[in-house]
Amino acid sequence: MVFTAKFYIGYSDINKDYNLTNTSLLKLFENVASMHSHVAKDDINESEGRWFLTGYHVKITKRPQYGETVTIKTWSRDMKGVQASREFEVYNEKDELCLTGLSNWIRINAKTLRLERISPELYEAYGSEPERSNFNYSWIEKLKESEKNDYEKEFHIERNFIDANNHMNNVYYLDLATNILPEEVYQAGELNQFIIMYKSAIKYDETVNCSFAIEDDGYRITIKAQDKSDLKAVIKMIK
C-alpha cells in the first residue's frame, strides 16, 4: 500500500533562501506516516502500539520551495519481529522526484513499555512493498561516534522539545545538530544528505552534550548525556 498526501510549504517551513529545511522535512515525514497509520487503524487513538524511530537516511536532489504544494508518498518497506522499515518520496508540482527517505522503527506497547511484535494482521493492514525502494537496503547501518571532537556545546531541554510520548521529538535532534554547527558551516547552507541514528530517548529538563567533528565527506554530530555516559544519537551530514 502506497499512501499519498499533499502538503503546502509555508513560511515556517523554509530557510533564508525560501527552501524547505531539513527539520521541516522531517515534520512532513512524521505527519504523513501518522496519516498512513490512521488509515491502517493503528494510530494513537486506536492502538496501544507506538512506533519509535531508530534511524533516518534522507537524500535530497531538489529542495521544495516556499509556496509549492508537494506530494508525499510513503509505504511500509518491510516488517519483521518488532522492527519496521518505511520509505518516503517527495514530488514537486511538476511531478519531479525531489527527495527520498528511508526510516527504521521499533514497536513498543504504550501500557507495558515493552517491545511488541508486529502481528500478521498489522502487517496486512500496512501492506508492505519490499520490492518498491530507492535504497538498496531496508535497515540503516548503525553510525559510530566520531573518533575526534572539533567542538562541543551543552543544551538544556525545555518543554517545547517534548512530544506526546514525553520524549524529545525526533525532529529536534536535528535542530540540536544544526545549532552546534560553526557559523561558517551553517551559513554555507544545509547539506542534501543526512543519516540519523536515534539511540536513547531525551527527556524534559535534561542537559545534553553535543560534539561536532569535521570529516572528509561531511560532518558528524554526537549527542550524549551531560556526563557523556549515555549515547543519545549520532547524526551524519554528508557532502
Secondary structure, DSSP 8 states (H G I E B T S, - for coil): -EEEEEEE--GGGB-TTSBB-HHHHHHHHHHHHHHHHHHTT-STTT-SEEEEEEEEEEEESS--BTT-EEEEEEEEEEEETTEEEEEEEEE-TT--EEEEEEEEEEEEETTT-SB----HHHHHHHT--TT--SSS-SS-------S--SEEEEEE--GGGB-TTSSB-HHHHHHHHHHHS-HHHHHT---SEEEEEE-S---TT-EEEEEEEEETTEEEEEEEETTS-SEEEEEEEE-
